[in-house]
Amino acid sequence: MYGAIVRRRVRGVFDLMNAGDWRAIGRTVSGDVRHVTWGSHPLGGERHSRAAFEAWLRRVLLLLPGLRFEVLRVASTGWPWNTWAVAEWTDRALLADGSLYQNAGVTWINIRWGRVVELREHMDTEAVAEACRRAAASGVEDGVAAPLLD
């Protein structure tokens, strides 16, 4: 029963991302959340605060306009004091230059007492880097910005 609730909530967060509601997503994480995205691009790096994570979400939505996720699978294990969930997904967006961005990946999520304390994003980092380069070429300054770290 608890696992089903976790899986439904994880899918709900991806629905919030599809709606562009970064504020609501920010409310699901702890104040000292650890968020890791691999790759050498403006969306890469490691963050350790809700504020930095929310800034990252805003940048994602700026660089990847209309970003839409399709969640393929969600699995979870653990109890309310230490739950791990993993979501397998594909995503797509129409970039500022009119080209289509597509990616696939998994997000590992550690939840403690209903609050996300860690997120690890695994995806095709070269696809992300190329999308950032295309955004920059279309005049989106964040496409060449340094990663948001704290």
Buried (B, 14 or more C-beta within 10 A) or exposed (E): EEBEEBBEBBBBBBEBBBEBBBEBBBEBBBEEBBBBBBBEBBBBBBBBBBBBBBBBBBBBBBBBBEBBBEBEEBBBEBEEEEBBBBBBBBBBBBBBEEEEBEBBBBBBBBBBEEEBBBBBBBBEBEBBBBBBBBBBEEEBEBBEBEBBEE
